[in-house]
Amino acid sequence: MEILSLKLVCFSPTGTTKKVAQSIAKGLDIEQVSLYDITKPKTRETITETKEEELLIVTVPVYMGRVPAIINKYLSNIKAHKTPVVCVVVYGNRTYGNALLELNDILSGAGCIPIAYGAFIGEHSFSSRELPIAEFRPDSNDLQFAENFGERIKEKLHSIQSVEEMCKIKIPGNYPYGGVTELWSVDFIAISDKCTKKGICAEVCPTGAINIENTNIIDKEKCISCCACIKNCPENARTIKESKVKDAAIRLNNLFREPKIPEVFY
């Protein structure tokens, strides 16, 4: 099967899912590649359309064992026409739960035909120097694994004439999906006097929860606890203070120290 172009769709508040997607793309070695980074609110306003002779890779982080609810509408509205898709989730060394199954169902409903799946590890959003959780993941080994995964996908595509020849792949997951999809409405970000009011935190926020005029103001109802503002602050002026989020970070640091390895299905 000939693939004319590759489209990468990723939601990546802290950059980990984008790294995985780009490494898979490197292994595929397709000349024409388009990146659709749907992290910022405005980027989710345009609907992505794909064709059968294109390959789509969708990479999302795992929130509470699920696909982040904030991107469900965008993914469901993708206009695909029997487009082969690689479904990829990235999780913080705890569990990816039913996220891979849910992503499969969303994209299948949008007209895609899943041909491969991956579950990779990325540094947890709540990770810090004090409480590291999958720190520095994906590392060089993870990214090489992703690149090799891309190579295997390419071989698989070259072995068939049409995407409809693909056999259904069994992946982990259960119905109902379960898990918690509601956002935490919690005040958990401490802002020190090192803040220079540059507004980078507001620029990187995937929900527009930070007031661009006064970055000390955070809309708790919009915040999805992704910690992009913390990890992208050049002055390290933002940290996680005593809160439900800090408590969760302590639990994760204690319970999930053993490094997990990526899983792929194809």
C-alpha positions as CSV (number, residue, x, y, z in Angstrom):
1,M,0.0,0.0,0.0
2,E,1.4,3.4,-1.0
3,I,1.1,6.2,1.5
4,L,1.5,9.6,-0.1
5,S,1.6,11.7,3.1
6,L,1.7,11.6,6.8
7,K,-0.3,13.7,9.3
8,L,0.6,13.9,12.9
9,V,-2.0,15.0,15.4
10,C,-0.9,15.5,19.0
11,F,-2.1,17.1,22.2
12,S,1.1,17.9,24.1
13,P,1.0,20.4,26.9
14,T,4.5,19.5,28.2
15,G,6.0,18.2,24.9
16,T,6.2,14.5,25.6
17,T,3.6,13.3,23.2
18,K,4.9,15.4,20.4
19,K,8.4,13.8,20.8
20,V,6.9,10.3,20.6
21,A,4.9,11.2,17.5
22,Q,7.9,12.8,15.7
23,S,10.1,9.7,16.5
24,I,7.5,7.4,15.0
25,A,7.3,9.6,12.0
26,K,11.1,9.4,11.6
27,G,10.9,5.6,11.4
28,L,8.2,5.8,8.8
29,D,10.4,8.0,6.6
30,I,7.6,9.5,4.6
31,E,8.6,12.6,2.7
32,Q,5.5,14.7,3.1
33,V,4.7,15.3,6.8
34,S,2.2,17.7,8.4
35,L,2.1,18.4,12.1
36,Y,-1.2,19.3,13.7
37,D,-0.4,20.3,17.3
38,I,-3.8,20.8,18.9
39,T,-2.5,21.9,22.3
40,K,-3.7,25.5,22.2
41,P,-7.4,26.3,22.1
42,K,-7.3,28.0,18.7
43,T,-5.7,25.0,17.0
44,R,-8.7,22.9,17.9
45,E,-11.0,25.1,16.0
46,T,-10.0,23.7,12.6
47,I,-11.2,20.3,11.6
48,T,-8.6,17.9,10.2
49,E,-9.5,16.0,7.0
50,T,-7.7,12.9,5.8
51,K,-7.8,10.5,2.8
52,E,-7.3,6.8,2.3
53,E,-3.8,7.2,0.8
54,E,-2.6,9.2,3.8
55,L,-1.5,7.9,7.2
56,L,-2.6,9.5,10.4
57,I,-0.8,9.3,13.7
58,V,-2.8,10.5,16.7
59,T,-0.8,10.9,20.0
60,V,-2.4,12.0,23.2
61,P,-1.5,12.0,26.9
62,V,-3.5,9.8,29.4
63,Y,-5.5,11.6,32.1
64,M,-6.8,9.3,34.8
65,G,-6.7,6.3,32.5
66,R,-8.7,8.1,29.8
67,V,-8.3,10.3,26.7
68,P,-8.4,14.0,27.9
69,A,-12.0,15.0,27.7
70,I,-10.9,18.5,26.3
71,I,-9.9,17.0,23.0
72,N,-12.7,14.5,22.5
73,K,-14.8,16.8,20.4
74,Y,-11.9,17.6,18.1
75,L,-10.9,14.0,17.6
76,S,-14.5,13.0,17.0
77,N,-14.9,15.6,14.3
78,I,-11.9,14.5,12.2
79,K,-13.1,13.8,8.7
80,A,-11.4,10.6,7.6
81,H,-12.1,8.5,4.6
82,K,-10.9,4.9,5.4
83,T,-7.7,6.6,6.6
84,P,-5.1,4.2,8.2
85,V,-4.4,5.5,11.7
86,V,-1.8,4.8,14.4
87,C,-3.3,5.3,17.9
88,V,-0.7,6.3,20.5
89,V,-1.1,7.2,24.2
90,V,1.6,8.5,26.5
91,Y,1.2,8.0,30.3
92,G,3.2,8.9,33.4
93,N,4.4,5.5,34.4
94,R,1.3,4.6,36.3
95,T,-1.2,3.0,33.9
96,Y,-2.8,3.9,30.6
97,G,-6.0,2.3,31.7
98,N,-8.7,2.3,28.9
99,A,-7.2,5.3,27.1
100,L,-5.9,3.3,24.1
101,L,-9.3,1.5,23.7
102,E,-11.1,4.9,24.0
103,L,-8.8,6.5,21.4
104,N,-9.4,3.6,19.1
105,D,-13.2,4.0,19.4
106,I,-13.1,7.7,18.8
107,L,-11.0,7.5,15.7
108,S,-12.9,4.5,14.3
109,G,-16.1,6.5,14.7
110,A,-14.5,9.4,12.7
111,G,-13.9,7.1,9.7
112,C,-10.3,5.9,10.5
113,I,-9.1,2.4,10.3
114,P,-6.6,1.6,13.1
115,I,-3.6,-0.3,12.0
116,A,-1.3,-0.1,15.0
117,Y,-1.2,1.1,18.6
118,G,1.4,2.3,21.1
119,A,1.5,3.1,24.8
120,F,4.6,5.1,25.7
121,I,5.9,6.6,28.9
122,G,6.4,10.3,29.4
123,E,7.4,12.4,32.5
124,H,4.3,12.8,34.6
125,S,2.8,16.3,34.7
126,F,3.1,16.3,38.5
127,S,6.8,15.3,38.4
128,S,9.3,17.7,39.9
129,R,12.9,17.6,41.2
130,E,11.6,17.0,44.7
131,L,9.2,14.3,43.6
132,P,10.3,12.8,40.2
133,I,7.8,10.6,38.4
134,A,9.2,9.1,35.2
135,E,11.7,11.9,35.1
136,F,13.1,12.7,31.6
137,R,10.9,10.2,29.8
138,P,10.6,9.7,27.0
139,D,14.4,9.1,27.0
140,S,16.7,8.2,24.1
141,N,15.7,4.5,24.4
142,D,12.0,5.4,24.3
143,L,12.5,7.5,21.2
144,Q,14.5,4.8,19.5
145,F,11.8,2.3,20.3
146,A,9.3,4.7,18.8
147,E,11.4,5.1,15.6
148,N,11.7,1.3,15.3
149,F,7.9,1.1,15.8
150,G,7.5,3.5,12.8
151,E,9.8,1.2,10.7
152,R,7.6,-1.8,11.5
153,I,4.5,0.1,10.6
154,K,6.0,1.0,7.3
155,E,6.8,-2.7,6.6
156,K,3.3,-3.6,7.5
157,L,1.8,-1.1,5.1
158,H,4.1,-2.2,2.3
159,S,2.9,-5.8,2.7
160,I,-0.8,-5.0,1.8
161,Q,-2.7,-3.6,-1.1
162,S,-5.4,-1.9,0.8
163,V,-6.1,-0.8,4.4
164,E,-9.2,-2.9,4.3
165,E,-7.0,-6.0,4.4
166,M,-6.0,-5.2,7.9
167,C,-7.1,-7.7,10.6
168,K,-8.5,-6.3,13.8
169,I,-5.9,-6.0,16.5
170,K,-6.6,-6.9,20.1
171,I,-5.7,-4.2,22.5
172,P,-6.0,-3.8,26.3
173,G,-9.0,-2.1,27.8
174,N,-12.5,-2.7,29.1
175,Y,-16.0,-1.3,28.8
176,P,-17.3,0.8,30.3
177,Y,-14.1,3.0,30.2
178,G,-14.5,4.1,33.8
179,G,-12.0,6.4,35.4
180,V,-12.5,10.1,36.2
181,T,-12.9,12.6,33.4
182,E,-14.1,15.6,35.4
183,L,-11.5,18.3,35.8
184,W,-10.0,19.0,39.2
185,S,-11.1,22.4,40.4
186,V,-8.3,23.0,42.8
187,D,-5.9,25.8,43.7
188,F,-2.5,24.1,43.5
189,I,0.0,26.5,41.8
190,A,2.3,28.6,44.0
191,I,3.8,31.7,42.3
192,S,7.0,33.1,43.7
193,D,8.4,36.6,43.5
194,K,10.8,35.3,40.7
195,C,7.9,35.7,38.3
196,T,8.7,38.4,35.7
197,K,5.2,38.6,34.2
198,K,6.4,37.6,30.7
199,G,3.2,35.7,30.1
200,I,4.8,32.5,28.8
201,C,2.6,30.5,31.2
202,A,-0.5,32.0,29.6
203,E,0.8,31.4,26.1
204,V,1.4,27.6,26.7
205,C,-1.8,27.0,28.7
206,P,-4.0,24.6,26.6
207,T,-7.2,25.8,28.0
208,G,-6.7,29.6,28.3
209,A,-7.0,29.3,32.1
210,I,-4.3,31.9,32.8
211,N,-5.1,35.6,32.6
212,I,-2.7,37.1,30.0
213,E,-2.9,40.5,31.7
214,N,-2.3,39.2,35.2
215,T,-0.8,35.7,35.2
216,N,-1.4,35.3,38.9
217,I,-5.1,34.8,38.1
218,I,-5.9,31.2,37.2
219,D,-9.4,30.0,36.3
220,K,-9.6,26.8,38.3
221,E,-12.7,25.7,36.3
222,K,-10.7,25.7,33.1
223,C,-7.4,24.4,34.5
224,I,-6.8,20.7,33.6
225,S,-3.8,20.3,36.0
226,C,-1.4,19.6,33.0
227,C,1.3,21.8,34.6
228,A,2.5,23.2,31.3
229,C,2.8,26.6,32.9
230,I,5.0,25.2,35.6
231,K,7.3,23.2,33.3
232,N,7.6,26.1,30.8
233,C,8.4,28.9,33.2
234,P,11.9,30.1,32.5
235,E,12.3,31.5,36.0
236,N,10.9,28.4,37.7
237,A,8.6,30.8,39.5
238,R,5.7,28.3,39.5
239,T,5.6,25.2,41.7
240,I,3.0,22.8,43.1
241,K,2.0,23.8,46.6
242,E,0.3,21.7,49.3
243,S,-2.9,20.5,47.6
244,K,-4.6,17.4,46.1
245,V,-2.1,17.6,43.3
246,K,0.9,17.6,45.7
247,D,-0.7,14.6,47.5
248,A,-1.1,12.8,44.2
249,A,2.5,13.5,43.3
250,I,3.7,12.0,46.6
251,R,1.7,8.9,46.0
252,L,2.9,8.5,42.4
253,N,6.5,9.0,43.4
254,N,6.2,6.4,46.1
255,L,4.2,3.7,44.2
256,F,5.5,3.9,40.6
257,R,9.2,4.2,40.7
258,E,9.9,1.1,38.7
259,P,10.4,2.3,35.0
260,K,7.8,0.8,32.7
261,I,8.5,0.1,29.0
262,P,6.6,1.0,25.9
263,E,4.0,-1.4,24.5
264,V,3.0,-1.6,20.9
265,F,0.4,-3.6,19.0
266,Y,0.4,-4.1,15.2
